[in-house]
């Protein structure tokens, strides 16, 4: 969906199918990160293959080119939690995937680079990045933390 910056009205809506094989195996993305006006990264969890697939979607005019960018080796988390945040950090060339109170850092090749656990009895409700910083929105008491915040006993910012 494209929104007009002048009046915030829907300008265009596009639909397209993404599949890694047969059409009945289409990917349905629940999380995506818009990189710029023409590039979007979308996250898909393949239950069958037990992995996350990150797809690069490039727009040229009204047409789209879709390519699988990277896959993880495994489900990352074993309790069937829904993804609550996904972002790509351009400065560090890595992806972040959040579940409940866990944040996983995935390198450009799809390997787990690190993970962080927040012992705050709160869930992550969104993840974003800008330049070298990561921003995490937490629930219950709506707060946004960034990766350069000083460590607090409950929140431990993003440093492991």
C-alpha positions in Angstrom: 0.0 0.0 0.0 1.3 3.4 -0.9 0.2 6.4 1.2 0.2 10.0 -0.3 2.5 12.1 1.9 0.3 15.3 1.3 -3.0 14.1 2.5 -2.2 10.6 4.1 -4.8 8.9 1.7 -4.2 5.6 0.1 -2.5 6.3 -3.3 -2.0 2.7 -4.6 -2.6 -0.9 -3.5 -0.6 -3.7 -5.0 -1.1 -7.4 -4.6 1.4 -10.1 -5.7 2.1 -13.7 -4.8 5.4 -14.9 -3.4 6.3 -18.6 -3.5 9.3 -20.7 -3.1 8.0 -23.4 -5.5 4.4 -24.2 -6.1 1.7 -21.5 -6.0 -0.1 -23.4 -3.2 3.0 -22.8 -1.1 2.7 -19.0 -1.2 4.3 -17.0 1.6 2.1 -14.9 3.8 4.2 -12.2 5.4 3.2 -10.9 8.8 6.3 -8.8 9.4 8.2 -6.5 7.0 10.7 -3.6 7.1 10.5 -0.9 4.5 14.0 0.1 3.5 13.2 2.9 1.1 10.5 3.7 -1.5 11.5 0.8 -3.7 12.8 -2.0 -1.3 11.1 -3.9 1.4 12.3 -6.9 3.4 9.6 -9.4 4.5 9.8 -12.2 7.1 8.2 -15.5 6.6 8.2 -18.5 8.9 8.3 -21.9 7.2 6.8 -24.4 9.6 7.5 -27.2 7.1 11.2 -26.3 6.8 11.6 -25.1 10.5 13.3 -21.8 9.5 12.7 -18.2 8.8 12.9 -16.9 5.3 13.7 -13.2 4.6 12.6 -12.0 1.2 13.7 -8.9 -0.6 10.9 -7.2 -2.6 12.0 -4.6 -5.1 9.5 -2.3 -6.8 10.1 -0.8 -10.2 7.2 1.3 -11.2 4.2 -0.9 -10.7 6.0 -4.2 -11.0 7.8 -6.2 -8.2 10.8 -8.5 -8.2 10.9 -10.9 -5.3 14.0 -12.9 -4.2 14.7 -15.0 -1.2 17.5 -13.1 0.5 18.5 -15.4 3.4 17.2 -18.2 5.6 17.8 -19.1 9.2 19.0 -22.5 10.3 16.1 -23.4 12.6 13.0 -21.9 14.3 15.0 -19.7 16.8 12.5 -20.3 19.5 10.7 -23.5 20.4 7.5 -22.3 22.1 5.5 -21.3 19.0 5.6 -17.6 19.9 4.5 -15.2 17.2 7.1 -12.8 15.9 6.5 -9.4 17.5 9.1 -7.4 15.7 11.4 -7.5 12.6 13.9 -5.0 11.3 17.0 -4.8 9.2 19.9 -2.6 10.5 21.6 -1.0 7.5 24.6 0.2 9.5 25.5 -3.3 10.8 24.0 -5.3 7.9 22.0 -7.6 10.1 18.4 -8.5 10.9 16.6 -8.5 14.3 13.7 -10.7 15.1 11.8 -10.3 18.4 9.5 -12.8 20.3 8.0 -11.9 23.6 11.1 -10.8 25.7 13.7 -12.2 23.3 15.6 -10.4 20.5 17.6 -12.4 18.0 20.4 -10.9 15.9 20.8 -12.6 12.5 23.8 -11.8 10.4 23.7 -11.2 6.6 24.2 -14.9 5.9 21.2 -16.0 8.0 23.3 -17.2 11.0 22.4 -16.5 14.6 24.9 -13.8 15.7 23.6 -13.2 19.2 20.4 -13.1 21.2 19.2 -11.0 24.1 16.7 -11.7 26.8 14.8 -9.1 28.8 14.0 -10.3 32.3 11.3 -7.6 32.6 8.1 -9.7 32.5 7.2 -7.6 29.5 6.9 -8.3 25.8 8.5 -6.6 22.8 5.7 -5.1 20.7 7.9 -3.7 17.8 11.5 -3.3 16.6 12.9 -0.6 14.4 16.4 0.6 13.4 17.9 3.9 12.3 21.5 4.3 11.4 23.4 2.2 14.0 20.6 2.2 16.7 18.0 -0.4 17.4 14.7 0.7 19.0 12.4 -1.6 20.9 8.8 -0.8 21.9 7.8 -2.6 25.1 4.2 -3.3 26.2 2.3 -2.7 29.5 3.9 0.6 30.3 4.4 1.8 26.7 8.1 2.6 26.4 10.7 2.7 23.6 14.3 1.8 24.4 17.2 2.3 22.2 20.5 0.3 22.0 22.5 3.1 23.5 20.5 3.5 26.7 22.3 3.0 30.0 21.7 -0.4 31.5 18.9 -0.6 34.1 18.5 -3.5 36.5 15.2 -4.6 34.9 15.6 -3.7 31.2 19.3 -4.3 30.4 18.8 -2.3 27.2 20.2 -4.3 24.3 23.6 -5.3 25.7 23.9 -8.9 26.7 
